[in-house]
């Protein structure tokens, strides 16, 4: 059944895109979708090259450039597979062999992060929701502006680590905020395959950063326990 569904998926996606292309002017549609791609890409790049380096520098106390360069094989695998789960073995190898993270810490943080740490998906869901709302001429109030990021963060945590899984979550968010789910959704499916690869790279980088932070905290806790045990041993000897 799954194989049959995968075989007809290109036909279904093509039908959605063609229907949207007929309903909208091609030139206007291309420029509009291009703005969505640029907005999502800019948000992902800021998160990857500004937020994560600050986390690595301030919390991990390590060189952000060196740390992220060690993660390049994992980022390349994420870009090629568009799946956090498929990239997990490469991410584990980069964390333990290149960044020196203890294996138990890496296995815990990266395995958990591959399923719930979806920063890139959150950014994408927010941009796509506002994009489709703007196409329908909707004006969001303050409550909606606060609701959409909150829902995106919660929905992305439950997103499956497989390609294009966020399309189902996007449909749920559109229904929740009152955006019509019609042929305009086909515009998203036309570019989702490309944006999915970019946001997976951001998700993998986030997993690696969190693993580094957990390693620092775990190392401090282990050092404290060893210090207490050493003090107790000295007292008992006295």
Secondary structure, DSSP 8 states (H G I E B T S, - for coil): -HHHHHHHHHHHHHHHHHHHHHHS-HHHHHHHHHHHHHHHHHHHHHIIIIIHHHHIIIII-S-HHHHHHHTHHHHHHHHHH--HHHHHHHHHHIIIIIS---HHHHHHHHHHHHHH--HHHHHHHHHHHHHHHHHTT----HHHHHHHHHHHHHHHHT--SSTTTHHHHHHHHHHHHT---STTHHHHHHHHHHHHHHHHHHHHHHHHHHHHHHHHHHHHHHHHHHHHHHHHHHHHH-
